[in-house]
Amino acid sequence: MNSVMFKRLVAAFGLVMVCVSAWALTDKQIAEVESRIQPAGKVCLQGDNTCGAAVASAGGAAKSGEEVYKSSCQGCHATGAGGAPKLGDVADWGKRAEKGVDTLHKHAIEGFSDIGMMPAKGLCMSCSDEEVMAAVDYILENSK
Ligand code: HEC
């Protein structure tokens, strides 16, 4: 290797090092590394939306009534399968609402069988009671 080639090599190597270190030091990169090295069980303070995704995946954030309805109830309640009162059927839901919202909440959580088979929690075993009640409210809201 002659000296010119060697100098070029050193210069090229230097350039690469400058690029690498500049890349490594951008704020974005540092932030990314910091987020990766955070402990998995990091406490999320309420109102801190920077770790909201972690809370949701841990089951912390409640699903809305509409979300629960769409994922767990509409299979029967959109079509009327097995005698399920259809969403939007004002007459059918009107009759049921006469029992009182509390009773409808209870029947949705525990299950109910009169003319058909309403399974407990609409088979959404991961749903909290509150989420099932919110789904009932969503159905009633859209059936009057
Ligand atoms: C496998 C089908 C099925 C699924 C899934 C289902 N339901 Fe039902 N649901 C029924 C049937 C059938 C009835 C009618 C039962 C009867 O009157 O005998 C019913 C009735 C109800 C009633 C009325 C109870 C009463 O006292 O009249 C409510 C409230 C209700 N469902 C809420 C829900 C909610 C909320 C979900 C989702 C979390 C859900 N259902 C999912 C089939 C289903």
Boltz pocket constraint, residues with backbone or C-beta under 6 A from the ligand:
constraints:
  - pocket:
      binder: B
      contacts: [[A, 68], [A, 69], [A, 72], [A, 73], [A, 74], [A, 75], [A, 76], [A, 77], [A, 81], [A, 82], [A, 83], [A, 84], [A, 85], [A, 96], [A, 99], [A, 103], [A, 104], [A, 105], [A, 107], [A, 108], [A, 112], [A, 113], [A, 114], [A, 115], [A, 116], [A, 117], [A, 118], [A, 119], [A, 121], [A, 122], [A, 123], [A, 124], [A, 132], [A, 135], [A, 136]]
      max_distance: 6.0
